[in-house]
Amino acid sequence: MPIVTHQPGLLEGITGAGLGTHFYTCMEAGDISCFCSARKFDRWLGLCPSVHQSGERCRRGGITKQGNKWVRWALVQAAHQAARHDPKLRCFFERVAARRGVQKAIVAVARKLAVSIYYVLKRNEPYRGEDAGLRRGKVNRLRRMVC
C-alpha cells in the first residue's frame, strides 16, 4: 500500500474533483515526490498525447492510456464538472472545444486538473483557485457519509 504524505483536505478545493478522484489519485500515485515534474506525473497517468516520429515526420495521436485507467476515468469525470463550474477552466474548455472538439477539450481539462493536483500535493498547500463554499460543501457531505 502506498504511503500518502500530504495533509488531508488539500484536494477538496479543486473544482470538479470529489472524494473518488482524491481516493483514486492518492492511492495510485502514493508519494507524489517520486515524480520529479508535473510532466512525468501526466505521462504516468496516460493523459499525454502519443508521438510517432521518423526522421523529420512527426505525428501526434490520441492519449497514450498507459497509466491507471481508474485514475484517468476519475479525472475525466472531474473535468466534466470543472468545465461546467470553474470559470477559468470553462474558458479554457470552450477555447479548446471550438478548435479541437468537445472530447479532446475534456481530456485537456483533465490534464490541467492532474497538473493542479500534482502541484497541490507537491507543495503541500491548498489549491489557489479554490472556492470556500465548494470546500465547505464537500466537507459537509463527507461528514454526513461518515456519521
C-alpha positions in Angstrom: 0.0 0.0 0.0 1.5 3.4 -1.0 2.4 5.9 1.6 0.4 9.2 1.3 2.5 12.1 2.7 0.2 15.1 2.1 -2.1 16.8 4.5 -5.7 15.6 4.4 -8.1 18.1 2.9 -5.7 19.7 0.4 -7.6 18.5 -2.7 -11.1 19.5 -1.6 -10.7 22.9 -3.1 -10.2 21.7 -6.6 -13.4 22.2 -8.6 -14.9 19.0 -10.0 -12.7 16.7 -8.0 -14.6 14.8 -5.4 -13.9 12.1 -2.9 -13.5 9.4 -5.6 -10.9 11.5 -7.5 -8.9 12.1 -4.4 -9.0 8.5 -3.4 -8.0 7.1 -6.8 -5.3 9.6 -7.3 -3.7 9.5 -3.9 -3.9 5.7 -3.6 -2.4 5.0 -7.0 0.2 7.8 -7.1 1.2 7.2 -3.5 4.1 9.6 -2.6 4.0 12.4 -5.1 7.7 13.2 -4.5 8.6 10.2 -6.7 7.6 12.3 -9.7 10.2 14.9 -10.5 7.8 17.0 -12.6 4.2 17.6 -13.5 5.0 16.3 -17.0 6.2 13.0 -15.6 3.0 12.7 -13.5 0.9 13.5 -16.6 2.8 10.8 -18.5 2.3 8.3 -15.7 -1.5 8.9 -15.8 -1.5 8.4 -19.6 -3.1 11.8 -20.4 -0.4 13.0 -22.7 -0.6 12.6 -26.5 1.3 9.8 -28.2 4.1 10.9 -30.6 5.3 8.9 -33.6 8.5 10.2 -35.1 10.6 9.0 -38.0 13.2 11.3 -39.4 11.6 14.7 -40.0 8.0 13.3 -39.8 6.2 13.8 -36.6 2.6 12.6 -36.0 0.7 13.1 -32.7 -2.0 10.7 -31.8 -4.5 10.2 -29.0 -3.6 9.9 -25.4 -1.3 7.0 -24.5 -3.6 5.4 -21.9 -0.5 3.8 -20.2 -1.5 4.8 -16.7 -4.1 3.5 -14.4 -7.5 3.6 -16.2 -9.4 4.3 -13.0 -7.4 7.4 -12.1 -7.8 8.6 -15.7 -11.5 7.9 -15.6 -11.9 9.8 -12.3 -10.0 12.8 -13.7 -12.1 12.9 -16.9 -15.3 12.8 -14.8 -13.9 15.6 -12.7 -13.1 17.5 -15.8 -16.7 17.4 -17.0 -17.7 19.1 -13.7 -14.8 21.5 -13.7 -15.6 22.6 -17.3 -19.1 23.5 -16.1 -18.4 25.2 -12.8 -14.9 26.7 -12.7 -14.8 30.0 -14.8 -11.1 29.6 -15.7 -11.4 26.1 -16.8 -14.7 26.8 -18.6 -13.0 29.4 -20.7 -10.1 27.1 -21.4 -12.6 24.3 -22.3 -14.6 26.5 -24.7 -11.4 27.7 -26.4 -10.1 24.2 -27.0 -13.6 22.7 -27.9 -14.0 25.3 -30.6 -10.7 24.3 -32.2 -10.4 20.6 -31.5 -13.8 19.2 -30.4 -15.5 18.6 -27.1 -13.9 15.2 -26.2 -10.4 16.5 -26.7 -11.2 19.6 -24.7 -12.4 17.4 -21.8 -9.2 15.4 -21.8 -7.2 18.7 -21.9 -9.2 19.9 -18.9 -8.4 16.6 -17.2 -4.8 17.1 -17.8 -4.9 20.6 -16.3 -6.6 19.1 -13.2 -3.9 16.5 -13.0 -1.2 19.1 -13.1 -3.1 21.1 -10.4 -3.3 18.0 -8.2 0.4 17.4 -8.7 1.4 20.9 -7.6 -1.1 20.9 -4.6 0.4 17.7 -3.3 4.0 18.5 -4.2 3.9 22.0 -2.5 1.6 20.8 0.3 -0.6 23.9 0.0 -4.2 24.4 -0.9 -5.4 25.0 -4.4 -5.1 28.7 -5.3 -8.3 28.9 -7.3 -10.5 27.3 -4.7 -14.0 28.4 -3.7 -14.5 28.4 0.0 -18.2 27.4 -0.4 -17.2 24.4 -2.5 -14.8 23.2 0.1 -17.4 23.5 2.9 -20.0 21.6 0.8 -17.5 18.8 0.2 -16.6 18.6 3.9 -20.2 18.6 5.0 -21.1 15.8 2.5 -18.2 13.8 3.8 -19.3 14.3 7.4 -22.8 13.1 6.5 -21.4 10.0 4.9 -19.2 9.1 7.9 -21.7 9.8 10.6 
